[in-house]
């Protein structure tokens, strides 16, 4: 299993004081009518992140379920720490089993995604509509490692193995399984951490 690891210009992965990486899991909302198998993949990504001792960050929706929320459920199955970033004010969100909810006061569709992604050491995307595309673009601009789960459709499939533009800031890595996606995201974080320590 070979990886195409291209390190961004500036290092962005920094372990927090607990020594844990913060991995964002991004993906389609239920209004895009994804299938049950997609939800199971998202849950497995969250489970794998938590099993490896990292923190799951996700976009906590107020009105719909989502693949990101499914990842939260998977992380909780592994007794992992979850942080949901929601839009507007108030901490009422669709998923009630979340450790920390951050009401960023910003709107969904740009503002909330900025706060969410910039809090991540790496992101993993599954499928995805315009919100996931926004999150990928923010990560790209901020030199945050991006891994997509290939075969899930949406922007994840369209951008797998690509750069967003000619600047070639961050290569969008592609993984075939949830386990591979998490392994790759954590390797990218470790590589950036090592560069920071040089």
C-alpha positions in Angstrom: 0.0 0.0 0.0 1.8 3.1 -1.3 1.0 6.6 -0.3 1.7 9.8 -2.2 2.6 12.1 0.7 3.3 15.7 -0.3 3.9 17.9 2.6 2.4 21.4 2.5 4.6 24.5 2.5 3.7 25.4 6.1 3.2 22.9 8.9 -0.2 22.9 10.4 -0.5 19.8 12.6 0.2 20.5 16.2 -0.8 18.1 19.0 -2.9 19.8 21.6 -1.9 19.7 25.3 -3.5 16.2 25.6 -1.1 14.9 23.0 -4.0 14.0 20.7 -4.5 15.0 17.1 -7.9 16.6 16.1 -9.3 14.9 13.0 -12.2 16.5 11.2 -14.7 14.2 9.5 -16.6 15.9 6.8 -19.4 14.6 4.6 -22.9 14.9 3.1 -26.0 15.9 5.0 -29.0 13.6 4.9 -30.8 15.9 2.5 -28.5 14.5 -0.2 -30.1 11.1 0.5 -27.0 9.0 1.0 -27.4 5.2 1.5 -27.2 3.3 4.7 -23.8 1.8 3.6 -22.4 5.3 3.4 -23.5 6.0 7.0 -21.8 2.7 8.1 -18.5 3.9 6.4 -18.7 7.2 8.2 -19.4 5.5 11.6 -16.3 3.3 10.9 -14.1 6.3 10.2 -15.2 7.9 13.5 -14.6 4.6 15.3 -11.1 4.2 13.8 -10.2 7.8 14.7 -11.3 7.3 18.3 -9.6 3.8 18.5 -6.3 5.5 17.6 -6.6 8.0 20.4 -7.4 11.1 18.3 -10.3 13.5 18.8 -13.2 13.6 16.3 -14.3 17.1 15.1 -17.4 17.4 13.0 -20.1 19.8 11.8 -22.9 19.4 14.3 -26.1 20.0 12.4 -29.3 21.2 14.0 -31.9 20.0 11.5 -30.6 16.9 9.7 -28.5 13.8 10.2 -25.2 13.7 8.3 -22.2 11.6 7.5 -20.2 13.7 10.0 -22.8 13.0 12.7 -22.6 9.3 11.9 -18.8 9.6 12.4 -19.5 11.1 15.9 -21.7 8.1 16.7 -18.9 5.7 15.6 -16.4 7.6 17.8 -18.7 7.4 20.8 -19.0 3.6 20.2 -15.2 3.5 20.8 -15.5 5.8 23.9 -13.8 8.6 21.9 -13.8 12.3 22.5 -16.1 14.2 20.1 -16.4 17.9 19.4 -19.3 19.3 17.3 -19.1 22.7 15.8 -22.5 24.1 15.1 -23.8 27.3 13.4 -25.7 30.1 15.0 -26.3 30.2 18.7 -27.5 27.5 21.0 -26.2 24.0 21.7 -29.2 22.0 20.5 -28.0 19.7 17.7 -29.3 16.7 15.9 -26.9 14.2 17.6 -27.3 14.2 21.4 -24.3 12.1 22.3 -21.5 14.7 21.8 -18.9 15.5 24.4 -18.4 19.2 23.4 -20.6 21.4 21.3 -19.2 24.8 20.1 -21.9 27.2 19.0 -19.7 29.5 16.8 -22.3 32.1 16.2 -21.6 32.0 12.4 -23.8 30.8 9.6 -23.7 27.4 7.9 -22.2 27.8 4.5 -18.9 29.3 5.2 -18.5 30.8 8.6 -19.1 27.7 10.6 -17.0 25.6 8.2 -14.0 28.0 8.7 -14.1 27.6 12.5 -14.5 23.9 12.2 -11.7 23.2 9.7 -9.2 25.6 11.2 -9.5 23.6 14.4 -8.4 20.3 12.7 -5.0 18.8 12.2 -6.3 16.9 9.2 -9.6 16.2 7.6 -11.2 13.1 6.2 -14.1 13.6 3.7 -16.8 11.1 2.6 -19.0 11.9 -0.4 -20.0 15.5 0.1 -21.9 18.4 -1.4 -21.2 22.1 -1.4 -20.5 22.2 2.4 -17.9 19.5 2.1 -16.4 21.3 -0.9 -16.1 24.4 1.2 -14.4 22.5 4.0 -12.0 20.9 1.6 -11.2 24.3 0.1 -10.6 25.9 3.5 -8.2 23.0 4.5 -6.4 23.4 1.2 -5.9 27.1 1.7 -4.7 26.5 5.3 -2.3 23.7 4.4 -4.3 21.2 6.4 -3.9 17.6 5.2 -6.9 16.2 3.3 -7.8 12.6 2.9 -10.9 11.5 0.9 -12.6 8.1 1.1 -12.7 7.0 -2.6 -15.8 5.3 -3.9 -18.2 7.4 -1.7 -19.2 9.8 -4.5 -19.7 13.5 -4.3 -16.7 15.8 -4.1 -14.6 13.1 -2.4 -14.5 11.1 -5.6 -14.1 14.2 -7.9 -11.1 15.5 -6.0 -9.3 12.2 -5.0 -5.7 12.3 -6.1 -5.8 15.9 -7.2 -4.7 19.4 -6.2 -7.4 22.1 -6.1 -5.3 24.5 -8.2 -1.9 25.1 -9.8 -0.5 26.3 -6.5 -0.3 22.6 -5.4 -0.6 23.5 -1.7 -2.0 20.2 -0.5 -2.3 16.9 -2.4 -5.8 15.4 -1.8 -4.9 11.9 -0.6 -7.2 9.0 -1.5 -8.0 6.0 0.7 -10.0 2.9 -0.1 -11.2 2.0 3.4 -12.0 3.8 6.6 -9.0 2.2 8.3 -6.7 3.3 5.5 -8.1 6.9 5.6 -7.4 7.2 9.3 -3.9 5.7 9.0 -3.1 8.1 6.3 -4.5 11.2 8.1 -2.5 10.4 11.2 0.7 9.7 9.2 0.3 13.1 7.5 -0.1 14.7 11.0 3.0 13.0 12.3 5.0 14.1 9.2 4.0 17.7 9.8 4.7 17.4 13.5 8.2 16.1 12.6 8.7 19.0 10.3 7.7 21.5 13.0 10.3 19.9 15.3 13.2 20.4 12.9 
